């Protein structure tokens, strides 16, 4: 009865091995389990079913362990397309509106884009003005006010009132669709990664064949050959390395670093070049009030801020949130203005304590480099200028300096203007590529890979998705609004702390080190056992027990990757 059970287990193991081998060969790699197959086949031939069953269980268990880690939940690439409206509100010549499927909207049609909607198609602005967030396309958080006739790209978001757009091109040629296509192309043409177990397997397989064939030539005893193969079955390769990397994944997850697969964690240790997006990655990604310039000695900064907040309570402009937030942070409680009126893209006005106040874009001479400025006036007299900019995250400068000192090649790829980027990274020796479109970011990553560099791309938005997918490793600072970039990346970091990237790299190197220890220690112990088996000191069933002891030893060592390293 037991023999039948063992026989079934062996057959299942061999069948599963062939399925895995076929899948790997179709993917362009080679199966690493020749010794396992040979041992199970020889166990069948010699009727040493128990030894063969042990090998089958260890082999299928290791493969299942790796597959379990690889099935971590991912958002579908369809999430990229889900954000695009499926229809557009098309305006006919008689001024009636109708919902039309995007694919049927023709060049020259006039569409209406409502507030907080994503622009579905490229075109020219027909309305007098529009206020747009271009963060999806450039990564920059500060909204832009565009005038009639301006080119508007799909993927931007209307953060103001509804406007009309004259369509140019089609859905297939739109900017947003091109970004989706770049992501798909990058994911389909990703270069294969040669893993630790694959590198270690070939020499070990050759050594095993040498010892087993030598034993057969000298003694003619097929059981000695089986004993050698049973001990040689590369369970340290099949199980120990995955255990180490899954342990590393668990440790990373406890630190709010979600790594999608064990292979991703392993490959991070080989990175030589790191490209960073600027906004939301190295900077906070939201406009901050950086300074207040007073135009009169009769006001303090807090008093000027209170007056501005009194107006901004009535505004839907993105900068209004920043003003209100700063007011609350300073413990101020302004009374909202009366008779407030706002013209999006121009400014807001209202009455506060009997004075007529306006808050609008400041003249060019009052602007500071790298941001946007608003001028507060009272009864026609300038009172204060508020300066807004995106600022570096805490520890970002220290982190970038550490990376350069560790030998990594570091560069910033940003859709921001060169003068803005230079102002943010003043004092740092960095390569800065400004005014980058998603296509340019993709191209720069592709060129670095072509030069033989192992590239990591760190980003946070839709505009980074093609480069994230093209890089050897994509790392994204995640948020629920970033489904596209999360799908394209291999690592998602929950939160804003850039130091978690440093921790990720350290975790990868430690996991690789522990996996290497486990694999090569297992190979060393197996080699000693094979020699004893070749000289007849170990029979096949004993070899299976010894191999189990080796497996337990290396697995216990591999489990160290799941725990915090000693200081």
Secondary structure by P-SEA (a helix, b strand, c coil): caaaaaaaaaaaaaaaaaaaaaaaaaaccccccaaaaaaaaaaaaacaaaaaaaaaaaaaaaaaaaaaaaaccccccccccccccccccccccccbbbbbccccccccbbbbbcccccccccccccccbbbbbccccccccbbbbbccccccccccccccccccccccccccccaaaaaaaaaaaaaabbbbbbcaaaaacaaaaaaaaaaaaaaaaacccaaaaaaaaaaacccccccaaaaaaaaaaaaaaaacbbbccaaaaaacccccbbbbbcccccccccccccbbbbccccccaaaaaaaaaaaaccccccaaaaaaaaaaaaccccccccccccccccbbbbbcccbbbbbcccccccccccbbbbbbbccccccbbbbbbbbbccaaaaaaaaaaaaccbbbbbccccaaaaaaaaccccccccccccaaaaaaaaaaaaaaccbbbbbbccccaaaaaaaccbbbbbcccccaaaaaaccbbbcccccaaaaaaaaaaaaaaaaaaaaaaaaaaaaaaaaaaaaaccccaaaaaaaaaaaaaaaaaaaacccccccc
